[in-house]
């Protein structure tokens, strides 16, 4: 089986020194290709991953390419952290969820605009988890459930690089960022897998499986204002720079 290794990025805001610093983490993945997002595709489905989020949220959509219905059994789907800790998508109980407004920096995710911190204003809804999800032909469903990390990474012997200051236009001054590379999956400080069970039958007589794996391949650490860049469109919010100038010089990082 041929494996294609690509890199995508997540955001991790550090709690060090009053949130003055940010880590941007690049992930390597297999059995995927890079389009606008990271994509797995076969004759039946197209899965699109968007992990660019505060602390890295595993957001993905599953598109049914077939002319017949497709079903996902969430009880047979798992997020597997560091290749051994199994976390379930399906939990059989009712729960209440607070839907809140956000403030701080903003960034566009796969399912809309997201922000890193809540002001606690919104509505509360109680719902019961759905075990089997029905996907009609040529339509998709989405999932945004698990955070990929809960803290910052300790950088041992990083490479120091001088880059232009992103928050000052036309400035010749530079700032330092730190970079740490991991050559392979075995050396990586964190890795995870996404395992899905699908079927063209509601009773799952014809179930099949898809697994995509990822691992941390690079970590960049920089000043928070270097990551945020300049205010956009004269607004009061700083928007997380999805195409950060330094990272954008590498075609397989976004």
N, C-alpha and C positions, 0 to 999 in steps of 0.2 A: 504494500500500500504506500503510495506516495504521500508524504506529508509536506504541507506548505506552512512555513513559519512566518507570521506577521506580527506586527506590534500595534497595540492600541493603548490608549492612555486613560487613567482615572485620576481624580483629584483627591488629595489628602491635605486638609488644613491642619497644620500643627497647632498644638496648644502651648507651644513654647514661646516665651517672651511676649506675652499678650498677643498671640496670633500674628506675629510679625513675619513669620516664614510659612512657606507652602511647599509641599512635596507633590511632584507630578510623577506618577508611576506608569511605566510602560509595561505592557503584558505581551508575551509571545503566545501564539495559539497554533493548534494544528487542525488539519482537515477543514480549513476555512479559507476564504479569499477576501481581499479588501476591495470593497466598492466604496460607496459613501460611508457605509458602516462595515463592520466585520460580518461576513455572511457564510453560512453553511447551506448547501443546496444539493438536492438529489431529484429524482424524477417525481417524487411525491410532495415534498415540502421545501420551503425556503425559510430559514431561520436567520433573523437579523439581530445582532447584538449591539447594544449601545451602553458601554460601561463608563462613559465620561460623566462622572457625578461626584459630588462630595462624599468622600470615603468609599467611592466605587460601589454603585448599586448595580446588581445583576439585572439589567433590563433587556428583554428580548421579545421579539414577536415571532409567531409561527404562522406562516402563510400556506394555505392548502392549494396546491397547484393543480389538483385533480378535478375531474368532472363529477366526483361523488363525494359524499360527506367524509370528514375525518374526525376522529375522537382522540382526546388526550385524557389518560387516567392519572390525575395528579397524585394519587396515593402510591403510584409506581414511578414517580419522578422524584429526583433528589438533587440537591446541591451538595457537593462533596468537597469539603475544605481540607487542604493539604493531603488530598488523596486518601483520607481515612475517616474523617469526621463527617457523618451523614446527617444532613438537615433536610426535613421533609417539606414539600410544597403544600401538602394537604394535612390539615389538622381538623378533626371532627368536633367542632364546637362553634357556638355563636360568639361573636365578638363585636365590640363597639369601636369605631374608628373616627378619630377627630380629623376633619378636613380643614386645614388652616391656611391662612394667607402667609406669605413669606416676605422677609426683607433681607437686605444684604446684597451680595452679588448674585447675578442671574446667569443661567446658561440653558441652552436648548437641549432637551433630551429627546429620546425616541417617541415619547408620548406627551410632549409639550414642554413648557418652560418650567424649570425647577430652581429652587433657591436653597441655601444651606441652613437657615435658621428660622424658627417659627416664632411669631409673636403671640400665638395662642388664641387667635380669633377665628371662628369658623362654626361649622355645624357638626353634629354627631349622628352617626348612622349605625344601626345594628344589623348585621347580616350573617348568614350561615355560609360556610365555605362550600364551594362546588367541587365535588370529586371528579366527575366526568364533564369535560367541556366539549361541546359540539361545534365544529368549524365547518360551515357550509362551503361548497366548492368556490374556489377563487375569492376567498376572504381570509382574514387573519384575526388572531387574538393576541393579547400582549400580557406580559408578566413583569412586575418590578417588585422584588421581594427581599432579597438578601443583600446586606452590606458585605463588601469584600474584605474590609479591614476596619478595625476600631481604634487604632493608634498610629503613631508615627514609626517609621523605620529608622533604626540606628545606623548611620553611615560610617563604616570603618574604612579608613584610607581612601576616601573618594578622590576623583580627579577634579581639580579646580579649573574653571574656564572663565574667560572674560567675554561678556556679551554686551551689546548695546542696551542702554536703559530704555525699556519699553514705555515708561510713563512720561518720557520727555521726547517730544517730537523734534527731529532734526538735531538731536544732541550728539556730540562726538564723545561724550563721556560713557564709560562702561561700568558694569557692576559684575561681581563675581557670583557664579552659581557652582553648586557641587553636583557631580555625576558619579554614580556607581553602577557598573555593568556586571551582569551575571551571564556567563558564557553558555550555560545549559540549565536544564530543568532541575538537575540534581543539586546544583549550587544555589538555586533560587530560595529566598527566604519565605516565599509563600506561593502556593499553587492551588488550583481548584478545578473541579469538573462539573459539567452540567449534564445530567442523565435524564432523558425523556422517554416515556413509553407511549406509543401511538397505535392506532388501529383504524382500519376502514370499516370495522364492525362495532356496533355499540356494545356487544357482549365480548368484544376483544378476542374473537377466535383467530383473527389475523394480525395480532399485534406485532409491532417491530420497534426497534430501539435506535436512538440517536444519542451519541455522547460526544461532547466537545470539551477539550481541556485547555487550560491557560496557565501561565505562570509569570511571575514578576521577572522581567529581563533587564530593566533599567530603572533607576530612581534619580530624579532631579530635585534638588532643593534650592530654593531661591527666595528672595524677599517677596512678601505678599504683594506689594505694589508692582513688582516686576512681573508677576503672574497676571495681575488684573489689568495692567496697561492703563491707557487714558480713558477718561469718561467718554461714553459714546452718545452721539446725537444731542449733546448738551444736557443730558439727563443727570439726575442726582445719584443714580446707581452706578456702581462699577460692575461691569459685566465680565465674567470669567472668560478669558481669551482662549476660545476653542482652537484657534489657529495661532497659538503663541509663536512669535517670529522665529525664535531659536529652534523649536521643535519642528516647525513647518519646513525647515531646510531638508529634513529627512522625509522622503516620499512615502514611507510606510508607517509614519506616526501621525496621528491626528487627535 
